[in-house]
């Protein structure tokens, strides 16, 4: 039986089922566009995107500063029978540097990389400008265990430009409203 994002979430515990459900709901709402995931981890979140859009009418970029994390993500795709997913790019780079170098617009950004206040702030500063109006940012590990995530998000993703959509699982979802 192929690996699923839900079974990977349960076994690896890098994210929870509610996080996977939230990702899938956002991705299914996209007609086309680009999803960027900062922090590849076990590949759970990227696998959720691939499961939701098996023909991948959207693009997917995953960014991690560790090759072993990107390799583990590829192994997860292989175990899920998605060995060579179409329209997927992995980038071996610091997540904030990747944002500074990036030139495209993003429909959905998942931040799950450096959980320090400074690290989240650097990622937000580098990537916020790329988010399309009505696009989303999901901050994973928006919990008391990682106060830096909450502090930076609460300070930087504020009205009138950003709106909190929901807090579910270990994540908070924002939408860019202007």
Helices and strands as residue ranges (DSSP letters): H 5-12, H 17-29, E 33-38, H 44-52, E 58-64, H 67-79, E 88-92, H 95-101, E 106-111, H 117-127, G 128-130, E 131-140, G 144-146, H 147-156, E 162-168, E 171-176
